[in-house]
Each structure stands twice: as C-alpha cells, then as structure tokens.
Amino acid sequence: MGFGEATARKDRGSLWPVQLEPPAAPAPSRVYEWAKRLFDLTVALGALLLFSPLMAIVAYLIRRDSPGPVFFRQTRVGKYGRPFEMLKFRSMYVTTPKYAPKPEDDTTDPRITPVGRVLRQTKLDELPQLFNVLRGDMSLVGPRPEMPFVVEGYSEGERLPLSVVPGVTGLWQVSTARHKPIHENVQYDLHYIASRSFGLDFKILVATLRLCAASIRRMFNRARRGAPLIVLVERKR
C-alpha cells in the first residue's frame, strides 16, 4: 500500500476516519526501537550544531519583526497520552490565541508575522522541535502529536497513534493530504504504525527534505522575480 492509499471509513460515533484494514506487519523489535532512538539523538544533535548559526539569525529576525518571545510553546499529547511542551519558532503575533485554528493560507493570514510567513513556507519554524527529539518527547519520524482537546474526542481506534512516540515529520506530512488537518486523516498515522521500519522512516525523511527544498526554491524564485523575502515594517503598538 502506498503513502496515500490507506482506505478509511467513518465509524459510528467516530469524529474522524479510521483505517479499515491496516497492513499486516510484525511489531517492531526492541532493536528497531533502540536503534531509532540512537539515530534520533545523533541526527538531532548534529542538526542543532549544523543549523545553530541559522537558528540564531532566525531568532534575531523574530525579535526584530514583532514583540514577543522567540519560541512558541504549545501543549501536545505524546506517547501513552503524556502531555509535553512542543517548541516552534514563533510565526504569529502574540495576540493570537495559542490554540487558534491553523491558518488556511500562510501567505494571507493576518495573524502571521512577515518573518513568520517565510518560516512557515520553508518549514524552518519546525527546527526547535529538534530539542523535543533530544528530550525524548518526539522522534524524527512518527505520528503528528495532537492538542489535548483534539485527543479527548478520539475514538478507541483513533487513540492507537498514542502508543508510539510522535514525530517531527511523518507519513501525513509528505502525503497529498498534508494541507488538511491531521485529525481528518488519521489513517496515515495508523498505516505508519502498522508498517514502520527503517526503510519507511528513511523514505519519509527523504520526502520531507525534498518538500522543504522545493518550498525554499519556490520562495527564492519569487524573490528573483521581485517579490521580497521579508518585509520588516514599523508598526504602531
């Protein structure tokens, strides 16, 4: 079954689709779990060291762009239902409610700061989640962690993603359904859980990097045509 081929239906009393027939696959071994954790630690630490100059520049631009903290912190639900604080670079004005609906269009939503538009379109706002990976709250690849009030509405079948460590990226993020809310496409998480392996994790990571590179390339192409990357304007507060 391919990335976007999971079959779903609506269960009676269920808020979102669940998968009809998860792919038959053995549960991952302890070796896989340990090796995955070692890989997460190695890559997260290496990426933080590699991108630390870029992250410092981003932090400066965020503080220059609008009042407020550099990081956006939001409670998400992790493995076994344990809550944790997920980090992102702040891309919205501080007056935006923390649990407001996700913007449908990152280019026009007035809640998003000028710098935030660039961060969201290039996915650079996700870089601080590498700290979550180091802490063990998240993995590089896994189901997307949801907000507590969303998880409260899960049916029994939809709670299956809570049995594994959530990820910075995952099957849904590289699917054609990534522009829709994850809780409307939970079948992608169910498919990943039933099929997870080093091979699938590698494919998802490669697909994620390709999507990020494509987004950055599109942005610079627009800049070459005269569209500014970032417009920093003085605002009256």
C-alpha positions as CSV (number, residue, x, y, z in Angstrom):
1,M,0.0,0.0,0.0
2,G,1.4,3.4,-1.0
3,F,1.6,6.6,1.1
4,G,-1.8,7.9,0.0
5,E,-3.6,4.6,-0.5
6,A,-4.8,3.8,3.0
7,T,-8.5,3.1,3.0
8,A,-10.7,4.8,5.5
9,R,-14.3,4.9,6.7
10,K,-16.4,6.7,9.3
11,D,-17.2,4.6,12.4
12,R,-20.4,5.2,14.2
13,G,-19.6,7.8,16.9
14,S,-16.2,8.5,15.4
15,L,-15.2,12.1,14.6
16,W,-12.6,11.2,12.0
17,P,-11.7,8.5,9.5
18,V,-10.1,5.3,10.7
19,Q,-8.4,2.7,8.6
20,L,-10.4,-0.3,7.6
21,E,-7.5,-2.8,7.0
22,P,-4.2,-1.8,8.4
23,P,-1.3,-3.5,6.6
24,A,-0.3,-6.8,8.2
25,A,3.2,-6.3,9.6
26,P,5.1,-7.6,12.7
27,A,5.6,-5.3,15.6
28,P,8.9,-3.5,15.5
29,S,11.6,-5.3,17.6
30,R,13.5,-3.8,20.5
31,V,16.5,-3.5,18.2
32,Y,14.5,-1.2,16.0
33,E,13.3,0.9,18.9
34,W,16.8,1.3,20.4
35,A,18.4,2.0,17.0
36,K,15.7,4.5,16.1
37,R,16.3,6.4,19.4
38,L,20.1,6.4,18.8
39,F,19.5,7.6,15.3
40,D,17.2,10.4,16.6
41,L,19.8,11.5,19.1
42,T,22.6,11.5,16.6
43,V,20.8,13.4,13.9
44,A,19.0,15.9,16.2
45,L,22.3,16.8,17.9
46,G,24.2,17.0,14.6
47,A,21.4,19.1,13.0
48,L,21.3,21.5,16.0
49,L,25.1,22.0,15.8
50,L,24.9,22.5,12.0
51,F,22.0,24.9,12.0
52,S,22.8,26.8,15.2
53,P,24.0,29.9,13.2
54,L,20.8,29.8,11.1
55,M,18.7,29.5,14.2
56,A,20.4,32.4,15.8
57,I,19.7,34.5,12.8
58,V,16.0,33.4,12.8
59,A,15.8,34.3,16.5
60,Y,17.1,37.8,15.8
61,L,14.7,38.3,12.9
62,I,11.7,37.2,15.0
63,R,12.6,39.6,17.8
64,R,13.2,42.4,15.3
65,D,9.9,41.7,13.5
66,S,7.4,41.8,16.3
67,P,7.2,42.0,20.1
68,G,7.1,38.6,21.9
69,P,9.2,35.5,22.6
70,V,11.3,33.7,20.0
71,F,9.7,30.4,20.7
72,F,6.1,29.3,20.5
73,R,5.2,26.7,23.1
74,Q,2.1,24.6,22.9
75,T,1.0,21.5,24.9
76,R,0.7,18.4,22.8
77,V,-0.1,14.8,23.7
78,G,2.7,12.3,23.4
79,K,3.3,8.5,23.9
80,Y,0.8,6.9,26.2
81,G,-1.1,10.2,26.4
82,R,1.6,12.0,28.3
83,P,1.4,15.8,27.6
84,F,4.6,17.7,26.7
85,E,5.5,21.2,25.6
86,M,6.3,21.3,21.9
87,L,8.6,24.0,20.6
88,K,8.4,26.0,17.4
89,F,9.8,29.4,16.3
90,R,7.0,31.9,16.8
91,S,5.4,32.8,13.5
92,M,2.3,34.7,14.7
93,Y,1.6,37.8,16.7
94,V,1.4,37.2,20.4
95,T,-2.2,38.4,20.4
96,T,-3.2,35.2,18.5
97,P,-4.8,32.6,20.8
98,K,-2.4,29.7,21.5
99,Y,-4.9,27.1,20.3
100,A,-6.5,29.1,17.4
101,P,-7.3,27.2,14.2
102,K,-4.4,26.6,11.9
103,P,-4.1,29.2,9.1
104,E,-5.6,28.0,5.8
105,D,-3.2,30.2,3.8
106,D,0.2,31.2,5.2
107,T,0.6,33.9,2.6
108,T,-2.5,36.0,3.5
109,D,-3.5,35.2,7.1
110,P,-3.2,38.5,9.1
111,R,-2.2,36.6,12.3
112,I,1.2,35.6,10.7
113,T,4.1,38.0,11.0
114,P,6.2,38.9,7.9
115,V,9.1,36.7,9.2
116,G,6.6,34.1,10.2
117,R,5.4,33.7,6.6
118,V,8.9,32.8,5.5
119,L,9.4,30.4,8.4
120,R,6.1,28.6,7.8
121,Q,6.6,28.3,4.0
122,T,10.1,26.9,4.4
123,K,9.3,24.8,7.5
124,L,12.1,26.5,9.4
125,D,9.6,27.1,12.2
126,E,9.8,23.4,13.0
127,L,13.6,23.4,13.8
128,P,13.2,23.9,17.6
129,Q,11.4,20.5,17.7
130,L,14.9,19.0,17.5
131,F,15.1,19.9,21.2
132,N,12.0,17.9,21.7
133,V,13.7,15.0,20.0
134,L,16.7,15.3,22.3
135,R,14.4,15.2,25.3
136,G,12.7,12.1,24.1
137,D,9.3,13.8,23.7
138,M,9.4,13.3,20.0
139,S,11.1,11.2,17.3
140,L,12.3,12.5,13.9
141,V,9.6,10.3,12.2
142,G,6.2,9.3,13.8
143,P,2.6,10.3,14.1
144,R,1.9,14.0,14.4
145,P,1.3,15.0,18.1
146,E,-2.2,16.5,18.6
147,M,-3.5,19.0,21.0
148,P,-5.2,17.7,24.2
149,F,-8.8,18.9,23.3
150,V,-8.5,17.0,20.0
151,V,-7.3,13.8,21.6
152,E,-10.2,14.0,24.1
153,G,-12.5,13.4,21.1
154,Y,-10.7,10.4,19.8
155,S,-12.5,7.1,19.4
156,E,-10.8,3.9,20.7
157,G,-9.3,3.1,17.3
158,E,-8.1,6.7,16.8
159,R,-6.0,6.5,20.0
160,L,-3.7,4.0,18.5
161,P,-1.1,6.7,17.5
162,L,-0.7,7.4,21.2
163,S,1.1,4.0,21.5
164,V,4.2,5.3,19.8
165,V,6.5,8.4,20.1
166,P,5.2,11.2,18.0
167,G,7.3,12.6,15.2
168,V,8.6,15.9,13.8
169,T,7.6,14.6,10.4
170,G,5.5,11.6,9.3
171,L,3.5,9.9,6.6
172,W,0.8,12.5,6.6
173,Q,3.2,15.4,6.3
174,V,4.6,14.0,3.0
175,S,1.2,13.0,1.6
176,T,-1.1,14.8,-0.7
177,A,-3.5,15.3,2.3
178,R,-0.9,17.3,4.3
179,H,-2.8,20.6,3.7
180,K,-5.8,19.2,5.6
181,P,-6.0,18.8,9.4
182,I,-4.2,15.6,10.6
183,H,-7.2,14.6,12.7
184,E,-9.2,14.3,9.5
185,N,-6.6,12.0,8.0
186,V,-5.6,9.8,11.0
187,Q,-5.4,6.7,8.6
188,Y,-1.9,7.9,7.7
189,D,-0.8,7.5,11.2
190,L,-2.4,4.1,11.5
191,H,-0.7,3.0,8.3
192,Y,2.7,4.2,9.6
193,I,2.3,2.4,12.9
194,A,1.4,-0.9,11.2
195,S,4.2,-0.6,8.7
196,R,7.0,1.3,10.5
197,S,10.6,0.2,9.7
198,F,14.0,1.8,9.0
199,G,13.1,1.7,5.3
200,L,9.8,3.6,5.7
201,D,11.4,6.1,8.1
202,F,14.2,6.8,5.6
203,K,11.7,7.3,2.8
204,I,9.7,9.8,4.9
205,L,12.8,11.7,5.9
206,V,14.0,12.0,2.3
207,A,10.5,13.0,1.1
208,T,10.4,15.7,3.9
209,L,13.7,17.1,2.8
210,R,12.6,17.2,-0.8
211,L,9.4,19.1,0.1
212,C,11.4,21.6,2.2
213,A,13.9,22.1,-0.6
214,A,11.1,22.7,-3.1
215,S,9.5,25.3,-0.8
216,I,12.7,27.2,-0.4
217,R,13.4,27.0,-4.1
218,R,9.9,28.4,-4.9
219,M,10.5,31.2,-2.5
220,F,13.8,32.3,-4.0
221,N,12.3,32.0,-7.5
222,R,9.7,34.5,-6.4
223,A,12.4,36.7,-4.9
224,R,14.3,36.8,-8.2
225,R,11.1,37.9,-9.9
226,G,11.0,40.9,-7.5
227,A,8.9,39.6,-4.5
228,P,10.7,40.5,-1.2
229,L,11.6,37.6,1.0
230,I,10.9,39.5,4.2
231,V,9.3,42.9,4.6
232,L,10.1,44.4,8.0
233,V,7.8,47.4,8.7
234,E,7.5,49.6,11.7
235,R,4.1,49.3,13.4
236,K,2.4,51.5,16.0
237,R,1.8,49.5,19.1
